[in-house]
Amino acid sequence: MTRLFEPLTLRELRLPNRIAVSPMCQYSAQGGMANDWHLVHLGSRAVGGAGLVIVEATAVVPEGRISPQDLGIWSDAHVEPLRRITRFIEAQGAFAGIQLAHAGRKASTWQPWLGKHGSVPLAEGGWRPVGPSPIAFDPQHAVPMELDQTDIAEVIQAFVTAAERSLAAGFKVAEVHAAHGYLLHQFLSPLSNRREDAYGGSFDNRIRLLLEVAQAVRQVWPEELPLFVRLSATDWVQDGWNPDETVELARRLKGLGVDLIDVSSGGTAANAEIPVGPGYQTQFAERVRREANVATGTVGMITEAVQAEHILRTGQADLILLARELLRDPYWPLHAADYLGDASVPWPAQYVRAAHRNTPIRDVPWLPE
């Protein structure tokens, strides 16, 4: 068996392989509600062979949405539409995860295909964003309102309640989103956090909110199920958040019961120069895995089966998260198994004729007519 299709056990959850669908915003919800688009988008990736399907950044409060069209889980009404999706994913032999998120100062933005940049005006359905400090992401984004101590306590509770609803919706993995310049990352980075209280200034203060969120979520998330945290390993800007801080934070998160660090990068600085290329973020996942002694996932410009297999075989990460490549090919895992010669991975019975495209039809196992 290839490493890519070797099961991964985290606590008592046994993922069938090491391929995960990375959270990808679809900007297609109304009132935060999952709909048929989300069912088909996520369900097709489960049919395609991914072992873990992680739902897009799902807002824990309405003002935490990146756009007015983002998914949410701030009310009980959001549970059943999501439950419909998790049922289908599990019926395909995969598991469903959810990324719990708050966009902070990067909230209330336009759907990307509209060609507009920055904040949606209040008159057009937007809202005033919040953040650790009144510093806008860029000139086109609104200046956020600074969260006070009461607001921070409410944010923590919102993550907790969202985790409880996620469990009711059938998710088996919860991921706290602390990357890509969203609220929890905004507290981590000195570029966006200029506070002078217990949540700003020193490293210990800047990581305080994320540690409190992770600890609170872990207390309500079942002991037998894994908790992930997504981190941006670097802001790619001098004097910003850096890989040394990421490693130390990962150590502390592991001590609080976090099972896997999903390692990405960037998102806080609009002017960051990011050296994008094949596997450009894998170096960070490898370092966190080695120095913090915690399982890691890696994401970013991973497109080839042999590339993913190499990452796992050389100990750079434990889980491969795919985003754009799975948009281009929802069946990438099945094609990867074919390419790597791993016969342990079956195609869905409904697709078996296509899977055996080079075999005479008379020789293909098939369901009775």
C-alpha positions as CSV (number, residue, x, y, z in Angstrom):
1,M,0.0,0.0,0.0
2,T,1.2,3.5,-0.7
3,R,1.6,6.0,2.1
4,L,-1.0,8.2,0.5
5,F,-3.7,5.6,0.9
6,E,-2.6,4.3,4.3
7,P,-5.2,5.0,7.0
8,L,-4.5,7.8,9.5
9,T,-5.7,7.3,13.1
10,L,-6.2,10.4,15.2
11,R,-7.6,9.6,18.6
12,E,-10.3,7.1,17.8
13,L,-11.0,8.3,14.3
14,R,-9.5,6.2,11.5
15,L,-9.4,8.2,8.3
16,P,-9.3,5.7,5.3
17,N,-6.5,7.6,3.6
18,R,-4.3,10.7,4.0
19,I,-6.1,13.0,1.5
20,A,-8.3,15.8,2.8
21,V,-10.4,18.3,1.0
22,S,-9.1,21.7,2.2
23,P,-11.8,24.2,3.3
24,M,-12.8,26.3,0.2
25,C,-15.3,29.1,0.5
26,Q,-18.1,28.8,-2.1
27,Y,-19.8,32.2,-1.4
28,S,-23.1,30.5,-2.1
29,A,-25.1,30.5,1.1
30,Q,-28.0,32.6,2.2
31,G,-28.3,33.5,5.8
32,G,-25.4,31.1,6.4
33,M,-27.5,28.1,5.4
34,A,-25.9,25.1,3.5
35,N,-27.8,24.2,0.3
36,D,-27.7,21.9,-2.7
37,W,-24.6,23.5,-4.0
38,H,-22.7,22.6,-0.9
39,L,-24.1,19.1,-0.9
40,V,-23.0,18.4,-4.4
41,H,-19.6,20.3,-4.1
42,L,-18.6,18.5,-0.9
43,G,-20.3,15.2,-1.7
44,S,-18.6,14.8,-5.1
45,R,-15.2,15.0,-3.4
46,A,-16.2,12.2,-1.0
47,V,-17.3,10.2,-4.0
48,G,-13.9,11.0,-5.6
49,G,-12.1,9.2,-2.8
50,A,-10.9,11.9,-0.3
51,G,-10.8,10.4,3.2
52,L,-11.6,13.7,5.0
53,V,-13.9,16.4,3.6
54,I,-13.5,19.7,5.5
55,V,-16.3,22.2,5.0
56,E,-15.4,25.8,4.1
57,A,-14.7,28.4,6.8
58,T,-18.0,28.4,8.7
59,A,-18.8,31.5,10.7
60,V,-19.4,31.2,14.4
61,V,-21.3,34.5,14.4
62,P,-23.0,36.4,11.6
63,E,-20.4,39.2,11.6
64,G,-17.6,36.6,11.4
65,R,-18.5,35.8,7.8
66,I,-15.9,36.6,5.1
67,S,-18.8,37.5,2.8
68,P,-22.6,37.8,3.3
69,Q,-22.8,34.5,1.3
70,D,-20.6,32.4,3.6
71,L,-21.7,29.4,5.6
72,G,-22.6,29.8,9.3
73,I,-23.3,27.8,12.4
74,W,-24.4,30.5,14.8
75,S,-27.9,29.1,15.2
76,D,-29.6,25.7,15.7
77,A,-31.3,26.2,12.3
78,H,-27.9,25.7,10.6
79,V,-27.5,22.2,11.9
80,E,-29.9,20.1,9.8
81,P,-28.7,21.4,6.4
82,L,-25.2,20.5,7.4
83,R,-26.3,17.2,8.8
84,R,-27.6,16.3,5.4
85,I,-24.1,16.8,4.0
86,T,-22.3,14.9,6.7
87,R,-24.6,11.9,6.2
88,F,-23.8,11.8,2.5
89,I,-20.1,12.1,3.0
90,E,-20.0,9.2,5.5
91,A,-22.2,7.1,3.2
92,Q,-19.2,7.3,0.7
93,G,-16.8,6.0,3.3
94,A,-15.2,9.3,4.2
95,F,-15.5,11.6,7.2
96,A,-16.7,15.2,7.4
97,G,-14.8,18.0,9.1
98,I,-15.7,21.6,9.7
99,Q,-13.6,24.7,9.9
100,L,-14.9,27.1,12.6
101,A,-14.0,30.6,11.7
102,H,-14.3,34.3,12.4
103,A,-13.1,36.7,9.7
104,G,-12.4,39.7,12.0
105,R,-11.3,42.7,10.0
106,K,-11.5,40.8,6.7
107,A,-15.2,40.2,7.1
108,S,-18.0,41.7,5.0
109,T,-16.3,41.4,1.6
110,W,-17.7,40.9,-1.9
111,Q,-18.2,37.5,-3.7
112,P,-14.9,37.3,-5.6
113,W,-16.4,36.8,-9.0
114,L,-18.1,40.2,-8.8
115,G,-14.7,41.9,-9.5
116,K,-15.1,44.2,-6.5
117,H,-12.5,44.6,-3.7
118,G,-12.8,45.6,-0.1
119,S,-15.8,45.9,2.3
120,V,-19.4,45.6,1.3
121,P,-21.2,48.9,2.3
122,L,-23.8,48.7,5.0
123,A,-26.4,49.9,2.5
124,E,-25.7,46.8,0.3
125,G,-25.8,44.2,3.0
126,G,-22.5,44.6,4.7
127,W,-21.5,45.3,8.3
128,R,-18.8,46.9,10.3
129,P,-16.1,44.3,11.0
130,V,-14.3,43.8,14.3
131,G,-10.6,43.1,15.1
132,P,-7.9,43.2,17.8
133,S,-7.0,46.8,16.8
134,P,-8.6,49.5,14.6
135,I,-6.3,48.7,11.7
136,A,-7.8,48.1,8.3
137,F,-6.5,45.2,6.1
138,D,-5.9,47.6,3.3
139,P,-7.4,51.0,2.1
140,Q,-10.4,49.3,0.5
141,H,-11.4,47.5,3.7
142,A,-13.3,49.2,6.6
143,V,-11.4,50.0,9.8
144,P,-12.6,47.4,12.3
145,M,-14.0,48.1,15.7
146,E,-11.6,47.0,18.5
147,L,-12.9,44.1,20.5
148,D,-13.1,44.7,24.3
149,Q,-12.8,42.1,27.0
150,T,-16.5,41.4,27.0
151,D,-16.4,41.0,23.2
152,I,-13.5,38.6,23.4
153,A,-15.3,36.4,26.0
154,E,-18.3,36.3,23.6
155,V,-16.0,35.2,20.7
156,I,-14.7,32.3,22.8
157,Q,-18.2,31.3,23.7
158,A,-19.3,31.5,20.1
159,F,-16.6,29.0,19.1
160,V,-17.7,26.7,21.9
161,T,-21.4,26.8,20.9
162,A,-20.4,26.3,17.3
163,A,-18.4,23.2,18.2
164,E,-21.4,21.8,20.0
165,R,-23.6,22.4,17.0
166,S,-21.0,20.9,14.7
167,L,-21.1,17.7,16.7
168,A,-24.9,17.6,16.4
169,A,-24.5,18.1,12.7
170,G,-22.4,14.9,12.4
171,F,-18.9,16.3,12.0
172,K,-16.1,14.1,13.2
173,V,-13.3,16.7,13.0
174,A,-13.4,20.3,14.2
175,E,-10.8,22.7,12.9
176,V,-10.2,26.1,14.5
177,H,-9.3,28.6,11.8
178,A,-6.3,30.7,13.0
179,A,-4.7,31.5,9.6
180,H,-5.0,33.6,6.5
181,G,-5.3,36.9,8.3
182,Y,-8.7,36.1,9.9
183,L,-9.6,37.1,13.5
184,L,-7.5,34.6,15.5
185,H,-4.5,35.1,13.2
186,Q,-5.0,38.9,13.6
187,F,-4.5,38.5,17.3
188,L,-1.3,36.4,16.7
189,S,0.4,38.9,14.3
190,P,2.0,42.1,15.5
191,L,1.0,43.6,12.1
192,S,-2.7,43.6,13.1
193,N,-2.5,43.5,16.9
194,R,-1.4,46.7,18.6
195,R,-3.2,46.1,21.8
196,E,-1.7,47.0,25.2
197,D,-3.8,44.7,27.4
198,A,-3.5,40.9,28.1
199,Y,-4.2,40.1,24.5
200,G,-1.5,42.2,22.8
201,G,2.2,43.0,22.9
202,S,4.2,40.0,23.9
203,F,4.1,36.6,22.3
204,D,2.3,35.1,25.3
205,N,-0.3,37.8,25.1
206,R,-0.8,37.6,21.3
207,I,-1.4,33.8,21.4
208,R,-3.7,34.0,24.5
209,L,-7.0,34.2,22.6
210,L,-6.2,31.2,20.3
211,L,-5.1,29.1,23.3
212,E,-8.3,30.0,25.2
213,V,-10.4,29.2,22.1
214,A,-8.6,25.8,21.6
215,Q,-8.9,24.9,25.2
216,A,-12.6,25.8,25.4
217,V,-13.4,23.9,22.2
218,R,-11.5,20.9,23.3
219,Q,-13.5,20.8,26.5
220,V,-16.8,20.3,24.6
221,W,-15.4,18.3,21.7
222,P,-15.6,14.6,22.4
223,E,-12.4,13.0,23.8
224,E,-12.5,10.3,21.0
225,L,-12.6,12.9,18.2
226,P,-9.7,15.0,16.9
227,L,-9.3,18.7,17.0
228,F,-7.3,20.6,14.3
229,V,-6.0,24.1,14.2
230,R,-5.0,25.8,11.0
231,L,-2.1,28.2,11.3
232,S,-0.3,30.5,8.9
233,A,3.3,29.7,9.6
234,T,4.5,33.1,8.4
235,D,3.1,36.5,7.4
236,W,5.9,36.6,4.7
237,V,6.6,40.1,6.0
238,Q,9.5,41.3,8.2
239,D,8.5,41.9,11.8
240,G,5.3,39.8,11.2
241,W,4.3,36.4,12.6
242,N,7.1,34.0,11.9
243,P,7.9,30.2,11.8
244,D,9.7,30.2,15.2
245,E,6.6,31.5,16.8
246,T,4.5,29.0,14.9
247,V,6.6,26.1,16.3
248,E,6.3,27.3,19.9
249,L,2.5,27.9,19.5
250,A,2.1,24.4,18.0
251,R,3.8,22.9,21.1
252,R,1.4,24.7,23.4
253,L,-1.6,23.8,21.3
254,K,-0.6,20.1,21.4
255,G,-0.5,20.4,25.2
256,L,-4.1,21.6,25.2
257,G,-5.3,18.5,23.2
258,V,-4.9,19.7,19.6
259,D,-4.2,16.7,17.5
260,L,-3.0,18.1,14.2
261,I,-1.7,21.5,13.0
262,D,-2.9,22.3,9.5
263,V,0.0,24.5,8.2
264,S,-0.6,27.2,5.7
265,S,0.9,30.7,5.4
266,G,0.1,34.4,4.7
267,G,-3.0,36.4,4.7
268,T,-2.4,39.2,7.2
269,A,-0.4,41.6,5.0
270,A,-1.9,42.8,1.7
271,N,1.6,43.6,0.4
272,A,3.3,40.4,1.2
273,E,5.5,38.9,-1.5
274,I,4.8,35.1,-1.3
275,P,7.1,32.8,-3.3
276,V,4.3,30.6,-4.6
277,G,5.5,27.3,-6.2
278,P,5.0,23.6,-6.0
279,G,4.8,22.5,-2.3
280,Y,6.0,26.0,-1.1
281,Q,4.4,25.6,2.3
282,T,5.5,22.0,3.0
283,Q,8.8,23.2,4.6
284,F,6.7,24.7,7.4
285,A,4.6,21.6,8.1
286,E,7.8,19.6,8.2
287,R,9.4,21.9,10.8
288,V,6.3,22.0,13.0
289,R,6.0,18.2,12.8
290,R,9.7,17.7,13.8
291,E,10.2,20.4,16.4
292,A,6.7,20.5,18.0
293,N,6.3,16.7,17.8
294,V,2.7,17.0,16.6
295,A,0.9,15.7,13.5
296,T,0.7,18.1,10.6
297,G,-1.2,18.7,7.4
298,T,0.3,20.5,4.5
299,V,-1.5,22.4,1.8
300,G,-0.6,24.6,-1.2
301,M,0.3,23.8,-4.8
302,I,0.3,20.1,-4.3
303,T,-1.0,18.7,-7.6
304,E,0.8,15.4,-8.4
305,A,0.3,12.0,-6.9
306,V,4.1,11.3,-6.7
307,Q,4.5,14.7,-5.0
308,A,2.0,13.9,-2.3
309,E,3.5,10.4,-1.8
310,H,7.0,11.9,-1.5
311,I,5.8,14.4,1.2
312,L,4.4,11.6,3.3
313,R,7.3,9.1,2.8
314,T,9.9,11.7,3.7
315,G,8.0,12.7,6.9
316,Q,7.2,16.2,6.0
317,A,3.5,15.8,7.0
318,D,0.9,13.3,8.0
319,L,-2.0,14.6,5.9
320,I,-2.2,16.1,2.4
321,L,-4.8,18.8,2.0
322,L,-5.9,19.7,-1.6
323,A,-7.9,22.7,-2.7
324,R,-7.7,24.0,-6.3
325,E,-6.5,20.6,-7.6
326,L,-9.8,19.0,-6.3
327,L,-11.8,21.8,-8.0
328,R,-10.1,20.8,-11.2
329,D,-10.5,17.1,-10.6
330,P,-12.9,15.9,-7.9
331,Y,-11.7,12.4,-8.5
332,W,-8.0,13.2,-8.0
333,P,-7.6,10.5,-5.2
334,L,-9.0,7.8,-7.4
335,H,-6.7,8.8,-10.3
336,A,-3.8,9.1,-7.9
337,A,-4.3,5.5,-6.7
338,D,-4.4,4.3,-10.4
339,Y,-1.2,6.3,-11.2
340,L,0.6,4.9,-8.1
341,G,-0.6,1.4,-8.8
342,D,-2.4,1.1,-5.5
343,A,-5.1,-1.6,-6.2
344,S,-6.5,-1.3,-2.6
345,V,-8.6,1.8,-3.6
346,P,-11.9,0.9,-5.2
347,W,-13.8,3.1,-7.5
348,P,-17.5,3.6,-6.7
349,A,-19.6,0.7,-8.1
350,Q,-21.5,3.2,-10.2
351,Y,-18.3,4.4,-11.9
352,V,-16.5,1.1,-12.3
353,R,-16.9,0.9,-16.1
354,A,-15.2,4.3,-16.5
355,A,-12.5,3.2,-14.1
356,H,-11.7,0.2,-16.2
357,R,-11.6,2.2,-19.4
358,N,-8.6,0.1,-20.7
359,T,-10.3,-3.3,-19.9
360,P,-12.7,-5.0,-22.3
361,I,-16.3,-4.5,-21.0
362,R,-16.9,-8.2,-20.9
363,D,-14.1,-8.6,-18.3
364,V,-15.3,-5.8,-16.0
365,P,-17.1,-6.8,-12.7
366,W,-20.5,-5.3,-12.7
367,L,-23.7,-5.2,-10.8
368,P,-26.6,-7.4,-12.0
369,E,-28.8,-5.8,-14.6
